[in-house]
Amino acid sequence: MKKTKIASFYNLSKQVIIYFKNVSSIYKITILLKKQGLDNYLYNKFKFNFPNTKLTKCNTIINIELNSKGYVNISILGKYTKLIDTYKSVIEALKHVGFKKIKFM
């Protein structure tokens, strides 16, 4: 459904309609919201005086994720491992560890 149609059903501005799609990385959500103009809308609505957001760090992390080489097998032992989102925060934390080269003692 298009933003214009949804906005007309609920008597809203087209700018306040934000749609999400499944993305492979949580950092892509930030870019998706930026493309839809959410940051500019909020800056104007609440009269924030911020410079234009560039999302350089998000783009860097996405590039690292896309261009990573090699795999590490990690097992997670727990009661609810068959439920996909149960250990989502643990899985995301492990991904973040992989973004940097870390020396373990």
N, C-alpha and C positions, 0 to 999 in steps of 0.2 A: 504494500500500500504506500502511496506517495505521501510525502510530508504535507503537501498542500491539502490533500484530501483529509488526512488525519486532523490537521489544524482546523479545517472548516467544521468537522464533526464536533469538536470540543471548544470552538470559539477561541482558539489560541493563535499566537503568532507562529509562523512557519519556523522561525529561529529557535523556538523552545522545544521543537520536536527533535529528539535525538534517537537515532536507531543504532543498534548494536548487531554485530554478526559474530559468529564464532571466529576466533583468532588463535593463532598458534602460540602467541606470547602475550603476557599481560602488558608489555610495553607497547604493543601495537594498538591497544585500546586508547592510550594517550594520543597517539597519532591520529586515530580514527576520530576522536572528539575534536582535535585541532582542525582537521579537515572540514568538519561540520560547523566550525566557527563558535564552538561553545565557549572558548576562552574569551574571545572578543565580546560575545554577548554578556558574559558575567562581568567583565571589566566595565562595560558601559552601564549595565543595569545597576551595579553597586558603586559606580563612580570610582573604581579602583584606578590608580595611576601606575600601571606597570608597563615595562617595555614589551615589545613584541616577543612572544615565546618562540624559541628556535628548536627546542627538543633535541639538541645535539646529543645529550647523554642517552636518551632513549634510542635514537638512531644508531649510536655506537653499540649499545647492548644488543640491538636487533641484528646488526651486522656480525657481531661476535657469535651470536646464536646461529645465524645462517651459515657462517663460514667455519664453524668449529669442525675439527677433524678428530677422529678416533672416538672410542666409546669406553665407558667404564660401567661394568655391571655392578649394581648395588641392590641388595635384597632388603626388603622391608618386612619385618615380622610383626604382625599385629593381629588383633581380633577381627577387624573389619576391612581387611585388604581387598575384598571383592567389591567394595563400594568405592567407586572411582575417586570421589572428592574427599574421602575421609582423611587421607594423608596429603592433601594438596599442598598445605603449607610446608610440610617436610620436603616434598618433591621440589617445590620452588626454591627452598633454601639450598638444596643440593645443586640445583642449576646455577644459583648465584655463586656458589663456591667454585664452580667450573669456569666462571667468567675470568678469573684471575689465576695466574700461576701461584700456587701456594706451596710453601715448604713446610712439611710436617716434621716434628722432632721425634 
